[in-house]
Amino acid sequence: MVNQRKAYIYALGAVLIWSTVASAFKISLRSLSPAHLLLYANLVSVLLLGGILLCRRELGLALPKNRQELLRSACLGLLNPFLYYLILFKAFTLLPAQEAQPLNYTWAITLSLLAVPLLKQRLCLREVAAILVSYSGVLVISTRGDLFGLNFSDPYGVTLALGSTVVWSLYWIFNTRDERAPLAGLFMSFLCALPMIFLYCLIFTEMQLPDASGLFGAIYVGCFEMGISFFLWLQALKYTASTARVSSLIFISPFISLILIHFLVGEEILPSTFYGLILIVAGLILQQFARKTASVAG
């Protein structure tokens, strides 16, 4: 059933939540290590997603029917949330939120690049131009405007932030082969990842219980970043007459996020961050336009 007004409400809800998560990550990581934030947030997300499926009487449909489905869920869970958030949270510990967040937004560009060898897709000249524009923004942000000196603020942190986009893109490429409902597939991925994250914490960290600040952060990240935002976005896609209409709202998110980072985290936003973000978003818009043109031509 098409209801564009509902679609916009759900999409804006998801966008507003995504705008807060960079600040939530940074604040939560003051109290918790990346692994422990992931453990507690993932536990909250599993409970939330399981509750949503239970209320919709779809929990039984989410459970794997055979060993192959269980293995698929485990492999997807290894990518997301385990590797993706572990790498991303580590990047947020090394970089200011205003740098880590825009770099993470380049995942759509990474997805286009990986689709060439993995999905046998081709890039048109406009898509290549879009990639160059976005990555020029990455260069501006990661060097803090010192393009010719190439003095990166934190090379390891930048590598991790960009590496997280590779993991996220691989997750969505492999997820295209999953025939289950998206919410059910996400729940099983998160459920299968839970023992992986717990074992990682046992082996490589000292287990710690979160303090009040860390607990609130983990609950917020688990509920909103890993749960409610995804549900809202699926609802938006369900009601919209055009995916492009609601997808365009995503470009508001990184700019709202910078404002929140300034006031909630206390970072002074650098001009290089703002200009680099404009280039990244411009590249993403150009990429969408190139795809739309190619589909019309095809």
Secondary structure, 3 states (H helix, E strand, C coil): CCCHHHHHHHHHHHHHHHHHHHHHHHHHCCCCCHHHHHHHHHHHHHHHHHHHHHHCCCHHHHCCCCHHHHHHHHHHHHHHHHHHHHHHHHHHHHCCHHHHHHHHCCHHHHHHHHHHHHHCCCCCHHHHHHHHHHHHHHHHHHCCCCCCCCCCCCHHHHHHHHHHHHHHHHHHHHHCCCCCCHHHHHHHHHHHHHHHHHHHHHHHCCCCCCCHHHHHHHHHHHHHHHHHHHHHHHHHHHHCCCHHHHHHHHHHHHHHHHHHHHHHHCCCCCHHHHHHHHHHHHHHHHHHHHHHHHHHHC
